[in-house]
Amino acid sequence: MEQSQTNHIYTARVVKKFALSSKVFLFTFTKPVENQFSFSAGQFINIDVGNNIKRQYSIASSPLGNGTFDLLIDIAPGGPGSKYFEQISEQDSITFSGPMGKFTIASETGELIFLAAGTGIAPFKSMITYLLTKTETSPQEQKPQLYLLLGFRYEQDMFLVDYFQNLQNTYPNFHYTLTLSQPPEGWQGNSGYVQSYIPAELFEKSTSHFYVCGGNNMVQGTLAYLREKNIPDERIHFEPF
Ligand SMILES: Cc1cc2nc3c(=O)[nH]c(=O)nc-3n(C[C@H](O)[C@H](O)[C@H](O)COP(=O)(O)OP(=O)(O)OC[C@H]3O[C@@H](n4cnc5c(N)ncnc54)[C@H](O)[C@@H]3O)c2cc1C
């Protein structure tokens, strides 16, 4: 599964920049043909955001995709990476190295539980779309069961909500829960942190693997919760942004 790490420098052109919320953009890039750029679901690239400053961004699309790849960029932090992506537009090119990282799918069978906050969904969007496509024609009982628990702080932060709802409607082995940690008054949906919505029976299964991605506080809080539930470290995988 895992790709070797590479320091090769690539360029890729923006073919689409789409605002998913007031702070988060979906970018689609042409896949560089140099050295046949390829990656494993979950890996990230190291992008030159100007003045020799580098920032890391997880690839949000499946490695099985046609000649493009996607990134999900949150511009809220407001630093050099955020400003760079706020400014670039369609037809501009980015320079990057990679793919990098070992936050990839550990087992393609059993139960995969994805716990994401905000743009922490990016590597999971890649893993989920990859696994759903790859196992589409497998017998139902052999398909992995995928659980996505996706959290945002405020209602206005939400994005890709319908996208994952549509996946759930299409794939019986994909289970999706959305939650807000700071819901508005009258909110009818789930509230609180993503980990409190993990179906209890998944803690007991020796085939469950837990994947955690988001800001550092979210990741540390979720890891502490999983360890309290006696999940062994070899079945916990995480990437703090
Ligand atoms: C492996 C990896 C993968 C990543 N993938 C993605 C991705 O797919 N999409 C994405 O949007 N980002 C991703 N990040 C985060 C990204 O690399 C940058 O850290 C982020 O874009 C902020 O960069 P900046 O230059 O705008 O801000 P910086 O100059 O780095 O930070 C500006 C200020 O904002 C604070 N800050 C940093 N990050 C955040 C945050 N997330 N929310 C609020 N405040 C913050 C900092 O503490 C600092 O005070 C990833 C990080 C890592 C390590």
The ligand as an ORCA input file, in Angstrom:
! r2SCAN-3c Opt
* xyz 0 1
  C       0.419     16.233      7.520
  C      -0.392     17.517      7.446
  C      -1.467     17.578      6.562
  C      -2.241     18.757      6.498
  N      -3.302     18.788      5.648
  C      -4.074     19.890      5.577
  C      -5.216     19.925      4.717
  O      -5.533     18.950      4.015
  N      -5.949     21.063      4.695
  C      -5.633     22.164      5.471
  O      -6.349     23.183      5.393
  N      -4.563     22.151      6.284
  C      -3.771     21.045      6.353
  N      -2.678     21.033      7.190
  C      -2.317     22.268      7.898
  C      -1.418     23.137      6.978
  O      -0.188     22.473      6.736
  C      -1.060     24.480      7.609
  O      -0.547     24.272      8.895
  C      -2.274     25.412      7.700
  O      -2.768     25.651      6.391
  C      -1.882     26.728      8.350
  O      -0.842     27.293      7.604
  P      -0.686     28.888      7.515
  O       0.628     29.152      6.863
  O      -1.913     29.510      6.923
  O      -0.695     29.326      9.031
  P       0.537     29.342     10.053
  O       1.425     30.502      9.809
  O       1.183     27.996     10.066
  O      -0.279     29.548     11.370
  C      -0.965     30.794     11.606
  C      -1.611     30.769     12.988
  O      -2.750     29.912     12.945
  C      -2.627     28.854     13.893
  N      -3.125     27.648     13.214
  C      -2.409     26.739     12.531
  N      -3.207     25.786     12.027
  C      -4.461     26.127     12.386
  C      -5.737     25.571     12.168
  N      -5.892     24.418     11.484
  N      -6.840     26.222     12.651
  C      -6.710     27.363     13.331
  N      -5.519     27.938     13.587
  C      -4.417     27.337     13.134
  C      -1.160     28.766     14.216
  O      -0.983     28.287     15.561
  C      -0.715     30.215     14.077
  O      -0.986     30.938     15.256
  C      -1.915     19.870      7.308
  C      -0.834     19.787      8.194
  C      -0.087     18.633      8.267
  C       1.067     18.575      9.234
*
